[in-house]
Amino acid sequence: MKSAVPHSGYPSREEAIRIFEEKITGNPGNWVDHSRYAAFAAEQIAAAAGDMDPEKAYVLGLLHDIGRHVGIVRGRHQIEGYRFCMENGWTDCARICLTHTHLLKPVNPKSAMWDISAEEVQFIADFIDQTEYDDYDLLIQLCDSLARSIGLCVIEIRMVDVGRRYGVGPTTLKRWNRTFELNSYFDKKCGSNIYFHLLGIGESSLLP
């Protein structure tokens, strides 16, 4: 189901792809294909849900990590993506650039992920605290946990992948449990297991 009226909060699919392809030249890396697979998953799940816009879901998934175009960064990619999208008037995309990482509230200002100023961290913390997540926020949070750079995978594999690269902390188990809650939520919205709607996830889950 497409929106009847163009939405200024995010670009068209064609424009999003054009911008994405242009920006990734500044920092090619695993985040590029991760974003493509997250977009694919978001589109398929939104289509199965029936009450969401698959094209909007695709665009939000594709651009959720667009802030990584600035270079190899951690938490900074959130604020860089937010700024870039706001400069283009894509308020929905800008929102997703911040919300996709924060499954839990409140934001921990002392997290090891922060490579930005204290003022920028506070901005993100305030934004997240004041934002009531909608189904698109939740969907991209879920799809972020379904997409590796080599393909889609069941969420347990993605959890281990991220944990091996960045380590685990005191909130890791809570984040994992929240991800499973999101999985169950979208299973119910789709009326079936979301994995049934993600072509190739079984095969790509087995890739090393």
N, C-alpha and C positions, 0 to 999 in steps of 0.2 A: 504494500500500500504506500504510494507516494503522497507527499503533502500536496494539497491542491494549490496552495500558494507558495511561491518561492520563499525560503527561510533565510533571512539575512544573517542568522546566527552561525551559519556554516556554508562553505562554498559548494558548488555543484560537484558531482563526482568527477567530471572531466577536469575542472579547475583544480580540485584537490590533488588529482594524480599529476597534473602538470607541475604544480607547486612542489609536491613531494619529490618528483624526479629531479627538479631543479635544485632543491635544497640538499639532497643526499650527496651531491658531489663534494660538498664541503667536509663531510665526515662519513665516508662509506664504512660500513661495519655490520655486525650482526643485527643491530637495531632495525636495519632497513627491511630485511625479509621478515623479521619478527613483526614489524608493523603491517606488512602486507598480509601475513597470515592472521593477525588479530582482526584486520578489516574484513577478511573473508569470513571468519568465524562470526563476527558481529552481524554481518549481513544475513548469513544463513539462519542464525538464531532469531534475529528480529523478524525475518520472513515467517518462520515457524510459529512465532508467538502470536502473530496475526493482528496485534494492536499497536505495532511499532512500525516505523518507516525504515525499511531495509537500506535505502540509499543513505539516509542520515546516519544510520549505524555504521555503514561502511566508511563514510567520510570521517566520522569521529574516531573509528578504529585506526584508520590510516594515519591520521595526524596526531594521535595521542602522545607520541614521543618525538614530535617534530622539533622540539627544543634541542635534541641531540645533534642537530646540524651544526651547532657551534663548536663541537669537538667532544673529546672523551671526558664526560662529566658524570656526576651522580645526581644529587638532588637539584642541581642547577638546571637540569633539563626541564624541570617543571616550570620554573619562572621564565625561562627563555621561550618555551613554547607558548606560555600564557601571553607574554609580551608580543610575540610575533603574530599570534592570532588576533589579539586585540587591535593591533595596528591595522589589520585588514578588516576589522569589524566583525570577526567571526566569534561572537560571544559564547556560543555553545561549545565550539572547539577549544576556546581559551579555558573554559570551565573544566573540560575533560582533561586538559593538560595538567591541571592541579588535582582533580579528584581521583584520577585513575590509580594513583599510588596509595591513597589513604583509605584503606578499607576500614580502619579503626579511627575513632575519635576519642580524645583530642589528639592533635599532632604533637609529637615529642620534639621540642625545640633542641634537645641535646642529642638527637640521633646522629650516628656516625655518617649518615648519608649527606649531611648538609655541607656543601661547598659554596655557600653563598653567605651574604652578610646577615647579621642578626635581625636587621630591619626587614630583609626579604623573607626570612624564616617566619617572622611575626606576621607579615602580610599573608603568607600561605596559611598559617595557623588560624588567623582570624577568618579568612575566606572559607576554609573547611568547616570551622565551627558554625558559621552563619549559613551554610549551604545545606538544604535538605535534599539529599540524593534522590534523583528520579531514576526511572528504569534504564535510561541511557548511561548514567553514571555507573550504575550497577553492572550493566552489560559489559562495558569496556573494562571495568575492574575484573570481571570474570574472564573475558577474552585475553586480557594481559597474562592470565595464568593458563591459557590454553595454547599459546603461541610461542614456539621456539623459532630460531632462525632457519631451521631445517624442516619445519612443518608443524602441524598441529599435534598436540599430545594430550593424554589424559592429565588432569591437574596434578596428580601425585608426582609425575615425572618432572613437571615444571617446578614444583616446589623444591624437589631435591636439586634440580639444576641451579636454581637461584641460591639455595642454601649453600651449595658447594662453592659458588663464586663469591658470595658476599658474606657468608657466615650466618649464624642464627643468634637470636637475642631473646630477651625476656618476653617479647610480644609475638614471637614467631608462631607459637602454637595457637594463639588467639587469631592471628592472621590466617592460618591454615583452616581453622574451624570456620571462620567467616567466609572463606572461599568455598568451602563445602556447602555452607548455607546458601550462597549465591547460586551454586550449581543446582541445588534442590529447588530454589525459587524459579529458575528458568526452566527446569524440567517441568514444573507445574504449568508455567505459562505456555509451554510448547505442547503440553499434553503427552509428552513422551521424553525419554532420555535425550538430552541435547546431542549426545555423541552420534545418535542416529542421523542427525542432520549435517554432520561435518564429514564430508567425503574425504576418505583417505586417512582419517585420524588413527585407525588401527595400525596401518602399515607404518606411518611416520612415528608413532609412539615407540616402535621397536628400534628406530634408528639410534645409534650411539650418540 
